Structure formats: C-alpha cells, structure tokens
Amino acid sequence: MASVLASTISAQTASVGPKFEVASVKPNLSPNQPNSNIPLGPGDVYVKNGGFFSASGFPLATYILFAYKMSGNMAQYLLPQLPDWAKAEPFDIQARADHDPGKDGMRMMMRSLLAERFKLAIDYEDREMPVFAFVLAKSGRTGPQLRQHDESAACPTEQPTASTPPIVDGLPVFCNGIYPLPPSVPGRYRFGGRNVTIGFIADTFSGGTNLGRPMIDQTGLGGRFDFSIEWVRERRGPMPPGADPESDLAGPSFEEALREQLGIKLQSEKDPVSVPILKHVERPSAN
C-alpha cells in the first residue's frame, strides 16, 4: 500500500541545493512575540518579499519544520528526537536571496542554511506502522462541510501579516492553508481551509488531535477542497451520563465531527511510513 507521504518525502530527501546570498543567525534576546515576514506553516500561503527572509523569536524546531515542509505526521516523529535547546531557545534568522524564489524556494534555501549553520542532517527510514486511514463513510459522498473547491472563485494566497485572517461565508479568505476559526460554542475547536487536498487535511490534523497514529488519505478523492470542522478536543467518547448538553463537553469528538461534517471515517490499518531520522544537529556557528 503506497504511502500518502511518498511524493513529499521524495522532495525532502533531495540533496542540499540553492543557498541564500547572505544570512544572519543570532540568539534572540527580545521579549517580543515571535514574528516572521512570511507564514512558516506547511501550507502554500506566502507573502512576496523580494527574496528577503526575516523571522525572530522562533526555536530551531520551527525553522526545521518550515524548511522540510513538515506538519503532523512527520513532525510528531522528528520533534522528540531534537535536543531540548532546539525546541526552546529562540533564534533570529535574516537572509537574502538574489530573487524571490517563492515559498518552496525559500524552504530549500533554509535547508542549506540549517545544514551550514546548525550542521543539521536528517535522513528517512521506511517503517510499517499502525495508521488511521481517511475513507469515505458513504461511498461517493462527502459530508456537508467538505466540498470541491470552485476553481473560478478568487483564491488569494499572499496573506497580509495580520494575525487573524479574514473570514467569508464561514471559511478563511486565503487559500492553500488551514486556519483556526471562531467556534460556534466556547470550549470547541474549529478549523477551516480552502483549496487544500484531503491528504493535507489528514496530515495537518495528525499532530493536533492526540490520536496517537499518523492519519493518511485513502478516500480516493482527487482535486482540492474547501472545508470546516468543529469538535470538542477534550472528549474522546460518548457524552458522560447526565452531562449538561449546554456544557463545554457538549459536541462531537474529532472522529464524530470527521464523519458527520466531512463524511470521512477513520479506518485502522498498517501502512509504510517514511519517518524522519535526526542524524546530527548542534548550536549555530557564528555569522
């Protein structure tokens, strides 16, 4: 059974390639909140910047996840391998390319930078392991909150630096990413995205729902989709007997929301998964 991560892994195992022309890496000593001039998440949302990368206050782990386009599945295997300082100590990175290479181009240049300054080396190992496969709950049918993306609709990806992206018709305005949305009831978690694949949805939620297994796409649904999903993270089973239906515990678990809202169920299987293996990392060299 082919792993859904195969295409991503093939890109990530490529040898170190393009580099920034100049770059600065420094420990962050500011009390300010972390910030960057482009979104560092796994989606394709981007802000054109003329080839200038600027981020401050993030730990090395964040820069690694950005550079290797890792989200739920691979992140949950890599992060425990990193030393504590790589997950806690903040760094500022400023770098300039001779042109604007786009987000994926920035990722490739960041890989070269991390290899040079942090001596970062990552390999991959195929392992057969338990997974949860996304399959359609009803053949040929999706749920009410999962629909094929309208290719004719405006689909901006150059997100401004506002911390909260605007929402239209209950979905984020911006495409190619998954964003938090205001919940309908306090105590719930609600997310949505536009122009994303089912595989991207599965991978993204693998690391944030505490189910303990990678989630992969086996729905057979091609193309790209718009969706929203809302659930109560704290509850993993039926409502406790006598619980107040208006309390924060009311509402679907993630598995229930997936089935009721997106028309997708989780199926327990074993599948080959390419797992990132940390070979080496050290504190950065001087600029």
Order of alpha helices (4+ residues) and beta strands (2+ residues): alpha-beta-beta-beta-alpha-alpha-alpha-beta-alpha-beta-beta-beta-beta-beta-beta-alpha-beta-beta-alpha-beta
